[in-house]
Amino acid sequence: MFGFLAKKNSPVQMVKDAYQKGLAYMEAGDPERARLWLCRADTIYSADDSTYEAVGEALTEDCSDRIGTLEEEPCLTNQLTAQVEEWAEELEESQLRLWGLMSMARLAQLGQKLSALPGCRALGQLEMAVQLILRSFTAPISGQEFGQLEALRDELYELSDAKDYWNGGEIAVPGSASFQVFDLNGMLVLLGLNAYLDSHLAYLVGEEEGAPGPQTDIIPCALLPDYYLRTREGDIAQLPAVQAELARIQEDFRFIHSRPELSDAAQRINDYLQLDLLA
């Protein structure tokens, strides 16, 4: 129905374009695609004070209100988030950390490809982070390695507000539409990765009291709903790639719930590090 945002446009025009697309999809009764575009508008105007002021309070407040309304819709991403939160109540913190690490591992190959785009170097460090975190479950990591995880945490947060993210590039996907780095906006992938790293770093230095424990935000991040909603028509829940990731999330929960040996969990994580989500 709608194409890409035109890269020649200013941030203000990009916000207005995305907002109007969101309204159109909302009026057409397509809450998932409405949320995609309204959240893109929100990300762009929230990243820069001058853009926020230029688009005006009426737009930003209405956009925010609409996003809040759409969060209550019975659509795939909302249902998945609720299901993950429900399952997480059955797990201990150590199990949650492993479950989240499995999702990070599945993003590593995609992150490596995206790291070639301007400003996206940090995304190529996900495999390094997964390996260090996995090792940290059984042995201390060095101060230098701890610093690498800290730096990645901070770079991911900075990228979430950067022009190279919301007006960044794209990579080719053989046999399908190109993947935009901004497609990570669905499920707030960058912030989910940042929160996971922040929590694990606090755990490693014993500063968890008063700090957030392991979060569930990262667990649905490899679903990549924005990519499929942007490039395909109809119900994305019927797409084989989406069904495969939903199955992986559920199977990972069952696996972790069974309290496997760490060596078995490590094997699964290392297998995921080789997975190309877009293949």
C-alpha positions in Angstrom: 0.0 0.0 0.0 2.8 2.4 0.9 6.4 2.5 -0.1 9.6 3.7 1.6 10.1 7.0 3.2 11.9 9.3 0.8 15.5 9.8 2.0 15.7 13.2 0.4 13.1 14.5 2.9 13.9 16.4 6.0 13.3 14.8 9.4 10.2 16.9 9.8 8.8 15.7 6.5 9.7 12.1 7.4 7.8 12.4 10.6 4.7 13.8 8.8 4.9 11.1 6.1 5.1 8.3 8.6 2.4 9.8 10.8 0.0 10.1 7.8 0.7 6.5 6.8 0.0 5.5 10.3 -3.3 7.3 10.3 -4.3 5.8 7.0 -3.6 2.2 8.2 -5.4 2.9 11.4 -8.5 4.1 9.5 -8.2 1.0 7.2 -8.4 -1.3 10.2 -4.8 -2.5 10.1 -3.4 -1.8 13.6 -0.1 -3.6 13.1 1.0 -1.4 10.1 -0.5 1.7 11.8 1.7 1.0 14.8 4.8 0.4 12.5 4.5 3.9 11.0 3.4 5.8 14.1 6.3 4.3 16.0 8.6 5.4 13.3 7.3 8.9 13.5 7.7 8.8 17.3 11.3 7.5 17.0 12.3 10.3 14.6 10.8 13.2 16.5 11.9 11.9 19.8 15.5 11.8 18.6 15.9 15.5 18.1 14.5 18.4 20.1 14.3 20.7 17.0 12.4 18.1 15.0 10.1 17.5 18.0 9.3 21.3 18.2 9.0 21.7 14.5 6.3 19.0 14.0 4.3 20.5 16.8 2.6 19.3 20.0 -0.7 18.4 18.3 1.0 15.8 16.1 3.3 14.4 18.8 0.5 14.1 21.4 -1.9 12.5 18.9 0.8 10.1 17.7 1.6 9.1 21.3 -2.0 8.6 22.2 -2.6 6.5 19.1 0.4 4.3 19.9 -1.0 3.8 23.4 -4.3 2.7 21.9 -2.7 0.3 19.5 -0.8 -1.4 22.3 -4.1 -2.7 23.5 -5.0 -4.2 20.1 -5.1 -8.1 19.9 -2.4 -8.2 17.2 0.6 -10.5 16.8 3.3 -8.4 18.5 1.1 -7.5 21.5 0.0 -11.1 22.0 3.6 -12.3 21.7 4.9 -9.8 24.2 2.1 -10.8 26.7 2.8 -14.5 26.2 6.6 -14.0 26.8 5.9 -12.1 30.0 3.6 -14.8 31.2 6.1 -17.6 30.5 8.9 -15.5 32.1 7.0 -15.7 35.4 7.8 -19.4 35.5 11.6 -18.9 35.2 14.4 -17.9 37.5 16.7 -15.0 36.7 19.5 -17.3 35.4 17.0 -19.0 33.1 15.7 -15.6 31.9 19.3 -14.6 31.1 19.9 -17.7 28.9 16.5 -17.3 27.2 17.3 -13.7 26.3 20.8 -14.6 25.1 19.3 -17.1 22.6 17.4 -14.2 20.9 20.6 -12.1 20.9 22.4 -14.9 19.2 19.8 -15.2 16.5 20.3 -11.5 15.7 24.1 -11.8 15.3 24.3 -12.7 11.6 21.8 -9.9 10.7 23.8 -7.5 12.9 27.0 -8.4 11.1 25.4 -7.6 7.7 24.0 -4.3 9.0 27.3 -3.3 10.5 28.6 -2.4 7.1 26.1 0.5 6.9 27.1 4.0 8.1 27.0 4.4 11.9 26.0 0.7 12.5 29.4 -0.8 13.5 28.0 -1.7 16.9 25.6 -4.2 15.4 28.6 -6.3 14.2 29.6 -6.9 17.8 26.7 -9.0 18.8 28.5 -12.3 18.4 31.3 -11.1 20.5 28.8 -10.1 23.2 27.0 -13.4 23.1 30.3 -15.3 23.5 31.5 -13.2 26.4 28.1 -13.4 28.2 27.9 -17.1 27.7 31.4 -17.6 29.1 30.6 -15.3 32.0 28.1 -17.9 33.3 31.0 -20.2 34.3 34.1 -18.0 34.6 35.0 -14.4 35.1 35.6 -12.2 32.1 38.5 -9.7 32.0 38.2 -6.0 32.7 38.9 -5.4 29.0 36.1 -7.7 28.0 33.8 -6.1 30.5 34.7 -2.8 28.9 33.8 -4.1 25.5 30.3 -5.0 26.7 29.9 -1.6 28.3 30.9 0.1 25.1 28.5 -2.0 23.0 25.7 -1.2 25.5 26.3 2.5 25.1 26.8 2.4 21.3 23.5 0.6 20.8 21.7 3.2 22.9 23.3 6.1 20.9 22.4 4.4 17.6 18.7 4.2 18.6 18.6 8.1 18.4 21.0 8.5 15.5 20.2 9.7 12.0 22.1 6.6 10.7 19.3 4.6 12.3 16.1 6.3 11.4 17.3 7.6 8.1 19.9 4.9 7.5 20.7 2.4 4.8 19.5 -1.0 3.8 21.0 -4.3 2.9 20.0 -6.6 0.0 18.0 -9.7 0.8 18.3 -12.3 -2.1 14.9 -13.0 -3.5 13.1 -10.5 -1.3 12.8 -6.8 -0.4 15.8 -5.0 1.1 16.1 -4.9 4.9 16.3 -1.4 6.3 18.3 -0.8 9.6 15.1 1.1 10.7 13.2 -2.2 10.5 14.8 -2.9 13.9 12.4 -0.3 15.3 9.7 -3.0 15.6 10.0 -4.6 19.1 12.6 -1.8 19.9 15.5 -4.2 19.1 18.3 -1.7 19.9 16.8 -0.8 23.3 16.1 -4.5 24.0 19.7 -5.3 23.4 20.8 -2.3 25.5 18.6 -3.3 28.4 19.9 -6.9 28.3 23.5 -5.8 28.3 22.9 -3.3 31.1 21.2 -5.9 33.3 24.0 -8.5 32.7 26.7 -6.0 33.5 25.1 -5.1 36.8 24.8 -8.8 37.5 28.5 -9.4 36.8 29.7 -6.7 39.3 27.1 -7.6 41.9 25.2 -4.4 41.7 21.8 -5.8 41.0 20.1 -4.4 44.1 18.1 -1.5 42.9 18.9 -2.2 39.3 16.6 -3.9 36.9 16.9 -7.7 36.7 16.9 -9.6 33.5 14.3 -8.1 31.1 12.0 -10.0 28.7 12.2 -7.2 26.1 14.9 -8.9 24.1 13.2 -12.2 23.8 10.8 -11.3 20.9 13.4 -9.1 19.1 14.3 -11.6 16.4 10.8 -11.7 15.1 11.5 -8.5 12.9 7.8 -7.6 12.5 8.5 -4.2 10.9 10.4 -5.8 8.0 7.5 -8.1 7.1 4.8 -5.5 7.8 6.6 -3.0 5.6 7.3 -5.3 2.7 4.4 -7.8 2.6 0.6 -7.5 2.5 -1.8 -9.4 4.7 -1.3 -11.2 8.0 2.4 -11.7 8.7 1.6 -14.5 11.2 1.1 -16.7 8.2 4.6 -16.1 6.8 6.9 -19.1 7.2 9.8 -16.9 8.5 7.5 -15.5 11.2 6.1 -18.9 12.1 9.6 -20.3 12.4 10.7 -17.5 14.8 7.6 -17.9 16.9 8.3 -21.6 17.2 11.9 -20.9 18.2 10.8 -18.6 21.0 8.3 -21.2 22.3 10.8 -24.1 22.0 13.5 -22.1 23.7 11.1 -21.5 26.7 10.4 -25.2 26.9 14.1 -26.0 26.7 15.1 -23.5 29.4 12.2 -24.5 31.6 13.5 -28.1 31.6 16.7 -26.8 33.2 19.2 -28.1 30.7 22.9 -28.5 31.3 24.7 -25.3 30.5 26.7 -27.2 27.8 23.5 -28.0 26.0 22.3 -24.4 26.2 25.7 -23.3 24.9 25.3 -25.6 21.9 21.9 -24.2 21.1 23.3 -20.6 21.4 26.2 -21.4 19.1 23.9 -22.9 16.6 21.8 -19.7 16.6 24.9 -17.7 16.0 25.1 -19.3 12.5 21.4 -18.6 11.8 20.5 -16.2 9.0 17.0 -14.9 9.9 16.5 -13.6 6.4 17.6 -16.6 4.4 
